[in-house]
């Protein structure tokens, strides 16, 4: 079985638009078969966006594992001054993100790559809704890659369900960063912040 965290372009395409309302605005995003949360705006991702908008976000911002661009483009709409880059291992998800970016006239850069492999420049901020089903080894590698690509004063924000390993994720972030704090909790989701 192919998962959203793989290159699964051989799956039949089922391109569609997802409509939803967020922070008083109506949005239409492009989605397709074989991408994460293909039929709706993911609740955890929306909580992460809402939470980080209350933080002093700085550019450039990396949406690691950006999927079809939900978090990247919502942040770009609300904070147009942010320079945003999204990466994902799934080329089909990146195609959707690029298409929505053009449709909504929200300029952001979307690159195909596993973790930070397609990147070289440092980032001030990284946001991550980790691919839990890929396993802890992958998720914890993304935590480490986030640390490695952040500037000296950079921050990582992660959303994760409590029942899917939030406590162990917090311990791993503490090990890597030396600090972690829970800055939001809603309906079983936690938003964790780790600063370099």
C-alpha positions as CSV (number, residue, x, y, z in Angstrom):
1,X,0.0,0.0,0.0
2,X,1.2,3.5,-0.9
3,X,1.2,6.2,1.7
4,X,1.0,10.0,1.5
5,X,4.7,10.2,2.7
6,X,6.0,8.5,-0.5
7,X,6.2,9.2,-4.2
8,X,2.9,7.7,-5.3
9,X,2.3,9.3,-8.7
10,X,1.3,5.9,-10.2
11,X,-2.0,6.1,-8.2
12,X,-4.9,7.3,-10.4
13,X,-5.3,11.1,-10.0
14,X,-8.5,12.4,-8.4
15,X,-7.9,16.2,-8.4
16,X,-10.5,18.2,-6.5
17,X,-11.0,21.4,-4.6
18,X,-11.4,21.6,-0.8
19,X,-13.4,24.5,0.5
20,X,-13.3,25.6,4.1
21,X,-13.5,28.7,6.3
22,X,-10.6,29.7,8.6
23,X,-10.2,32.8,10.7
24,X,-13.1,34.5,8.9
25,X,-11.8,33.8,5.3
26,X,-13.1,31.3,2.8
27,X,-10.5,29.2,1.0
28,X,-10.4,26.7,-1.9
29,X,-7.3,24.4,-2.0
30,X,-6.4,21.8,-4.6
31,X,-6.1,18.2,-3.4
32,X,-5.6,14.8,-5.1
33,X,-5.5,11.1,-4.3
34,X,-2.5,9.9,-2.4
35,X,-1.9,13.1,-0.4
36,X,-2.3,13.6,3.3
37,X,-5.8,14.6,4.4
38,X,-7.0,14.7,0.8
39,X,-10.6,15.4,1.5
40,X,-10.5,18.2,4.2
41,X,-8.4,20.7,6.0
42,X,-6.6,18.7,8.8
43,X,-7.6,19.8,12.3
44,X,-4.0,19.5,13.7
45,X,-2.6,21.6,10.9
46,X,-5.2,24.3,11.4
47,X,-4.4,24.3,15.1
48,X,-0.7,24.7,14.4
49,X,-1.4,27.7,12.1
50,X,-3.7,29.4,14.5
51,X,-1.1,28.9,17.3
52,X,2.0,30.1,15.5
53,X,0.1,33.2,14.3
54,X,0.2,34.2,18.0
55,X,4.0,33.8,17.9
56,X,6.6,36.4,16.7
57,X,7.2,34.5,13.4
58,X,10.3,35.3,11.4
59,X,11.4,34.6,7.8
60,X,12.4,32.5,6.2
61,X,9.9,29.9,7.3
62,X,10.0,26.3,6.4
63,X,6.9,24.1,6.2
64,X,8.5,20.7,6.5
65,X,6.3,18.0,4.9
66,X,4.0,20.7,3.6
67,X,1.6,18.3,1.8
68,X,-0.8,20.3,-0.4
69,X,0.3,23.6,1.1
70,X,-2.4,24.1,3.7
71,X,-0.2,25.6,6.5
72,X,2.2,27.4,4.1
73,X,-0.5,29.2,2.2
74,X,-2.7,30.1,5.2
75,X,0.3,31.7,6.9
76,X,1.2,33.5,3.6
77,X,-2.4,34.9,3.4
78,X,-2.5,36.1,7.0
79,X,1.2,37.2,7.1
80,X,2.1,38.2,3.5
81,X,5.5,39.5,4.5
82,X,6.7,36.0,5.4
83,X,9.0,34.3,3.0
84,X,7.8,30.7,3.0
85,X,9.3,27.5,1.6
86,X,7.5,24.2,1.7
87,X,9.0,20.8,1.1
88,X,7.4,17.3,0.7
89,X,8.6,13.9,-0.4
90,X,5.3,13.5,-2.3
91,X,5.5,15.1,-5.8
92,X,1.8,15.0,-6.2
93,X,1.3,17.0,-3.0
94,X,3.8,19.6,-4.2
95,X,1.9,19.9,-7.6
96,X,-1.3,20.7,-5.6
97,X,0.5,23.2,-3.4
98,X,1.9,25.0,-6.4
99,X,-1.4,25.1,-8.2
100,X,-3.2,26.5,-5.1
101,X,-0.4,29.1,-4.7
102,X,-1.0,30.4,-8.2
103,X,-4.9,30.3,-7.9
104,X,-4.8,32.2,-4.6
105,X,-2.0,34.5,-5.7
106,X,0.0,33.7,-2.6
107,X,3.7,33.4,-3.6
108,X,5.6,30.6,-1.9
109,X,8.3,28.2,-2.9
110,X,7.4,24.4,-3.0
111,X,10.1,21.8,-3.5
112,X,10.1,18.0,-3.7
113,X,12.5,16.5,-1.3
114,X,12.8,14.1,1.6
115,X,13.1,16.2,4.8
116,X,15.5,19.0,4.2
117,X,17.4,17.3,1.4
118,X,16.4,19.9,-1.2
119,X,17.5,22.8,1.0
120,X,20.8,24.5,1.8
121,X,20.0,27.9,3.3
122,X,19.1,28.3,7.0
123,X,15.6,29.1,8.3
124,X,14.4,31.2,11.3
125,X,11.2,29.1,11.7
126,X,10.2,25.5,10.9
127,X,6.6,24.2,11.2
128,X,5.9,20.5,11.1
129,X,2.9,18.3,11.2
130,X,4.9,15.1,11.2
131,X,4.0,11.9,9.2
132,X,3.2,9.8,12.3
133,X,2.5,6.7,10.2
134,X,6.0,6.8,8.7
135,X,7.2,5.8,12.2
136,X,9.3,7.3,15.0
137,X,12.6,6.9,13.1
138,X,11.3,9.2,10.3
139,X,9.6,11.7,12.7
140,X,12.7,12.0,14.9
141,X,15.0,12.4,11.9
142,X,12.8,15.3,10.9
143,X,13.2,16.8,14.4
144,X,17.0,16.6,14.0
145,X,16.9,18.0,10.5
146,X,14.8,20.9,11.7
147,X,17.4,21.6,14.4
148,X,20.2,21.4,11.9
149,X,18.7,23.8,9.4
150,X,17.5,26.4,11.9
151,X,19.5,29.6,12.6
152,X,21.0,30.1,16.1
153,X,17.8,31.8,17.3
154,X,15.4,29.7,15.3
155,X,12.3,27.9,16.5
156,X,10.5,24.6,15.6
157,X,6.7,24.3,16.0
158,X,5.2,20.8,15.9
159,X,1.6,19.6,16.2
160,X,1.0,16.0,17.3
161,X,-1.9,14.0,18.8
162,X,-1.5,13.1,22.4
163,X,-2.5,9.5,21.7
164,X,0.0,9.3,18.8
165,X,3.1,10.0,20.8
166,X,3.1,13.6,22.0
167,X,4.9,12.7,25.2
168,X,7.7,10.8,23.6
169,X,8.0,13.4,20.9
170,X,8.4,16.1,23.5
171,X,11.2,14.0,25.2
172,X,13.0,13.7,21.9
173,X,12.7,17.4,21.2
174,X,14.1,18.1,24.7
175,X,17.0,15.8,23.9
176,X,17.8,17.6,20.6
177,X,17.0,21.2,21.5
178,X,17.6,21.2,25.2
179,X,14.1,22.7,25.7
180,X,10.5,22.2,24.7
181,X,7.2,23.7,25.8
182,X,3.6,22.9,25.1
183,X,2.0,26.1,23.8
184,X,-1.4,24.8,22.8
185,X,-3.7,21.9,23.6
186,X,-7.0,21.3,21.9
187,X,-9.1,18.2,21.3
188,X,-6.3,15.8,21.8
189,X,-3.7,17.8,19.8
190,X,-0.6,19.4,21.3
191,X,1.5,22.2,19.8
192,X,5.1,21.9,20.9
193,X,7.7,24.6,20.6
194,X,11.5,24.0,20.7
195,X,14.0,26.9,20.4
196,X,17.6,26.7,19.4
